[in-house]
């Protein structure tokens, strides 16, 4: 099932054919470096996809969108949207792109499509994103899609054996073009 499309990408529900490519990019330490999760094994990827298969966008919690190239049908990453459990008008976005597809504008294009979906289809009021400030590429994605910095928290998260800073960006529906 397709949720939205951009000029080069399709955001859809994960399918069984996605298991191996999903596991491959989620197993890459360079891809996992600034994520809250550790590199995946094939078994962990299968468990993850099994846990999310009954979920729908807009339900409380995280929903993962498979992100594929229109031109080839290749899975190149995933987008995430967390709907707040107390207020479905509040969301958080995330993205993971396979290393060989990074630096080509796919994260920005996908994030822009996801924000459009969140505001136009799900009628969210505010969507935020949280990231490790050492990840300059993630900052550039969020700036490129029109989000603004709202906070910077010093050593506020314990991740991968160290205290890390956390930077928060957001955008409101009335600010969305």
C-alpha positions as CSV (number, residue, x, y, z in Angstrom):
1,X,0.0,0.0,0.0
2,X,1.4,3.4,-1.0
3,X,0.9,6.3,1.4
4,X,2.5,9.0,-0.6
5,X,4.9,9.7,-3.5
6,X,7.4,12.3,-4.4
7,X,9.1,12.9,-7.7
8,X,11.6,10.0,-7.1
9,X,10.3,8.1,-4.2
10,X,7.4,6.0,-3.0
11,X,6.5,5.7,0.7
12,X,4.7,2.5,1.3
13,X,4.0,-0.3,3.8
14,X,6.9,-2.7,4.3
15,X,6.5,-6.0,2.4
16,X,8.2,-9.4,2.9
17,X,10.6,-8.7,0.0
18,X,12.1,-5.8,2.0
19,X,13.6,-8.0,4.8
20,X,17.1,-8.5,3.4
21,X,17.7,-4.9,2.1
22,X,16.2,-3.5,5.3
23,X,18.4,-5.7,7.4
24,X,21.5,-4.8,5.3
25,X,21.3,-1.1,5.7
26,X,20.2,-1.3,9.3
27,X,23.2,-3.6,10.0
28,X,25.7,-0.9,8.7
29,X,27.5,0.7,11.6
30,X,27.8,3.9,9.7
31,X,24.1,4.1,9.2
32,X,23.4,3.3,12.8
33,X,26.0,5.6,14.2
34,X,23.7,8.5,15.2
35,X,20.5,6.4,15.7
36,X,19.2,5.2,19.0
37,X,19.4,1.6,17.8
38,X,22.4,-0.7,17.4
39,X,23.1,-2.3,14.0
40,X,20.5,-5.0,13.3
41,X,20.9,-8.7,12.6
42,X,18.7,-10.4,10.0
43,X,16.7,-11.9,12.9
44,X,16.2,-8.5,14.6
45,X,15.1,-7.0,11.3
46,X,12.5,-9.8,10.8
47,X,11.3,-9.3,14.4
48,X,11.0,-5.5,13.9
49,X,9.1,-5.9,10.6
50,X,6.8,-8.4,12.2
51,X,6.0,-6.0,15.1
52,X,5.2,-3.1,12.9
53,X,3.1,-4.8,10.2
54,X,-0.3,-4.2,11.8
55,X,0.3,-0.6,12.6
56,X,-1.1,2.4,10.7
57,X,0.0,6.0,10.3
58,X,-1.7,8.3,12.8
59,X,-2.0,5.7,15.5
60,X,-0.2,6.4,18.8
61,X,3.5,5.5,18.6
62,X,5.9,5.0,15.7
63,X,4.9,4.0,12.1
64,X,7.7,3.1,9.7
65,X,7.3,3.8,6.0
66,X,9.3,1.8,3.5
67,X,11.1,4.2,1.1
68,X,11.6,2.9,-2.4
69,X,13.0,4.4,-5.6
70,X,10.2,4.9,-8.3
71,X,12.7,4.1,-11.0
72,X,13.7,0.7,-9.8
73,X,11.5,-0.4,-6.9
74,X,14.6,-0.7,-4.7
75,X,14.2,-0.2,-1.0
76,X,16.7,2.6,0.0
77,X,15.6,3.4,3.5
78,X,12.7,4.2,5.7
79,X,10.8,7.1,7.2
80,X,9.3,7.2,10.6
81,X,6.4,9.1,12.0
82,X,5.6,9.0,15.7
83,X,2.1,10.2,16.7
84,X,1.9,11.4,20.3
85,X,-0.2,9.1,22.5
86,X,-1.9,12.1,24.2
87,X,-2.6,14.3,21.2
88,X,-2.6,12.9,17.6
89,X,-2.0,16.4,16.3
90,X,1.6,16.2,17.5
91,X,4.2,14.2,15.6
92,X,7.9,13.4,15.4
93,X,9.7,12.4,12.2
94,X,12.7,10.3,11.5
95,X,14.6,8.9,8.6
96,X,17.2,6.3,7.8
97,X,18.8,6.0,4.3
98,X,21.1,3.3,3.2
99,X,24.7,4.4,2.9
100,X,24.9,4.0,-0.9
101,X,21.9,6.3,-1.3
102,X,23.0,9.1,1.2
103,X,24.0,12.5,-0.2
104,X,21.6,12.4,-3.1
105,X,18.7,14.3,-1.5
106,X,16.5,11.3,-0.7
107,X,16.3,12.1,3.0
108,X,15.1,15.6,2.3
109,X,12.7,14.6,-0.4
110,X,11.3,11.8,1.8
111,X,11.1,14.1,4.9
112,X,9.3,16.8,2.8
113,X,6.8,14.2,1.6
114,X,6.3,12.9,5.1
115,X,5.6,16.4,6.4
116,X,3.1,17.0,3.7
117,X,1.4,13.7,4.5
118,X,1.4,14.5,8.3
119,X,-0.1,18.0,7.7
120,X,-2.4,17.4,4.8
121,X,-3.7,13.8,5.4
122,X,-3.2,13.3,9.2
123,X,-4.0,16.9,10.0
124,X,-1.2,17.2,12.5
125,X,-0.5,20.6,14.1
126,X,3.2,20.3,14.8
127,X,5.9,17.9,13.8
128,X,9.3,17.8,15.4
129,X,12.6,15.9,14.9
130,X,15.3,15.1,17.4
131,X,18.9,14.3,16.4
132,X,22.5,14.0,17.5
133,X,24.1,17.4,16.7
134,X,27.2,15.6,15.6
135,X,25.2,14.5,12.6
136,X,25.6,17.5,10.3
137,X,23.8,15.8,7.4
138,X,20.6,15.4,9.5
139,X,20.7,19.1,10.5
140,X,21.0,20.0,6.8
141,X,18.0,17.8,5.9
142,X,15.8,19.5,8.5
143,X,16.9,23.0,7.5
144,X,16.3,22.2,3.9
145,X,12.7,21.1,4.5
146,X,11.9,24.2,6.4
147,X,12.1,23.2,10.0
148,X,13.6,25.5,12.6
149,X,15.8,24.7,15.7
150,X,13.8,24.9,18.9
151,X,16.1,23.4,21.4
152,X,19.6,22.1,22.2
153,X,20.0,19.8,25.2
154,X,23.5,19.1,26.5
155,X,24.3,15.5,27.5
156,X,20.6,14.7,27.8
157,X,20.5,11.2,26.2
158,X,22.5,8.1,27.2
159,X,23.2,6.4,23.8
160,X,25.7,3.7,22.9
161,X,27.7,4.0,26.1
162,X,28.0,7.8,26.3
163,X,26.0,10.9,27.2
164,X,25.0,12.7,24.0
165,X,23.5,16.1,23.2
166,X,20.1,16.3,21.5
167,X,19.0,18.9,19.1
168,X,15.3,19.5,18.3
169,X,13.8,21.0,15.2
170,X,10.1,21.5,14.4
171,X,7.6,23.1,12.1
172,X,3.9,24.0,12.5
173,X,1.1,23.2,10.0
174,X,0.4,26.9,9.5
175,X,4.1,27.3,8.5
176,X,4.0,24.5,6.0
177,X,3.8,25.7,2.3
